[in-house]
Amino acid sequence: MAEINGPSVRTAVPGPLTNSSKTELDTIFDARTVQMVIDYDRSSGNYLVDVDGNTYLDVYAQIASIPVGYNNPTLIKAAQSPVMVSALVNRPAIGNFPSHHWLNILREGLMRVAPRGCTQVFTAQSGSEANELAFKATFMAYQQRLRGSTPWSDHELESVMNNQGPGTPELAILSFKNSFHGRGFASLSATRSKPVHKMDIPAFKWPQATFPALKYPLDEHEEENKQEEARCLLEIKHIVDSWHCPVAGIIVEPIQSEGGDNHASPQFFQELQAITKSRGMSLIVDEVQTGFGATGKFWAHEHWNLPSAPDLVTFSKKAQTAGYFFSDSNLRPDKAYRQFNTWMGDAARVIMSNAVVDEILSKDLVSETARIGNILYDNIASLASRYPNFILNLRGKGKGTYIAFDTPDSSALLKEMRSLGINIGSCGVSTIRLRPMLIFKECHISPLLEALETAFLRLQG
């Protein structure tokens, strides 16, 4: 299917068919969050078509989850392959009864792009589950280091069934203010971005530390930003050393996404890894949104130049599957069935991930995203010089197309952009975030910039 030529809006947004479909859907499925109802059969490449016939340049991509475009031929071919049919029809319980294809499926896809130093993978079904499983691996490894070769005691075996110690130890994961790690019980306990995510849900009493609040442009605030990061690192050390129970691991996003696209320097993350290593903790890098090329590196943590691999790297979204990679065999539980569930991911989704990997590597899309991102950033910076009241704290330079800026009223700007045929996203309190697909090209920059300028002119009256 050829890509659509450009955005085209013929009705109000949302349109009458979207509104009627949403109303009908809401009778059996909570549709309050539905923004548009989409005709995916007519969508192609970077363009999304809604049921009203409106066409949008999609630079939000299903919350950063579409890697290589709508109706991508490589993915369609993979979806129609015999190995996919078998995976769908016979859905294996991978831990007990994997297909004879399973080893090659992993080797030919996920393991080809495993983060440097990571030699093993555990597959899952969502980003939330990936982080939950990474927490479990962290806790089990932490306790195993303490226990050594000593077998489980009768007291541990009895107490754990009552959710009491010593079988159920008091351990914690440290996360950061404004972070987002998912909506499961453990991942939600580490999520700190918005109250609506957490209200009324019981939570583990885990610590949070301050993530650096950098000032932009970075080159004009180097000393202030160094001081801010140093302050945050001191706070992290204090929390870890004084928390009421052992902190077994730290989870961090390379760029805090839901919380406002907040960045930190490579030096900050290098120091963070040093803190975890010196205290026998695991460093969990949450690459659910940043992984698979969007930052101009396949994995965003590659920008950090760490001396060694992170302990665990979680992934989902653009990967079209989920799970975590890990670098230390001690993160594999000491007994079978401890890290286990019926599906342990989904072979069908991993097959689709392999097709994504093929497309990314064969077309060198990561390098292309880095190149296009530099051009896009420079163009938005130029626009910011003309509309400084609408583009504030522009960030993401040198991070591919992972670009964001603050604006006085992000909701109003989103509404205007959709009316102009651009589907764009927001995060944090007042941040606009760009999450285009890896196939976003120079020809797509002009319609995006033209729509931004038109929206700014409308909003300033």
Secondary structure, DSSP 8 states (H G I E B T S, - for coil): ----SS-B--S-SS-HHHHHHHHHHTTTS--TT----B-TTT-BBTEEEBTTS-EEEESSHHHHT-SS-BT-HHHHHHHTSHHHHHHHHS---TTTS--TTHHHHHHHTGGGG--TT--EEEEESSHHHHHHHHHHHHHHHHHHHHHTT----HHHHHHHTTT-TTTS---EEEEETT----SSHHHHHH--S-HHHHTT-------EE------SSGGGSHHHHHHHHHHHHHHHHHHHHHSSS-EEEEEE-SSBTTTT-B---HHHHHHHHHHHHHTT-EEEEE-TTTTTTTTSSSSGGGGG--SS--SEEEE-GGGSSEEEEES-GGGS-SSTTSS--SSSS-HHHHHHHHHHHHHHHHTTHHHHHHHHHHHHHHHHHHHHHH-TTTSEEEE-TTSTT--EEE-S-HHHHHHHHHHTTEE-EEETTTEEE----TT--GGGHHHHHHHHHHHHHHHT-
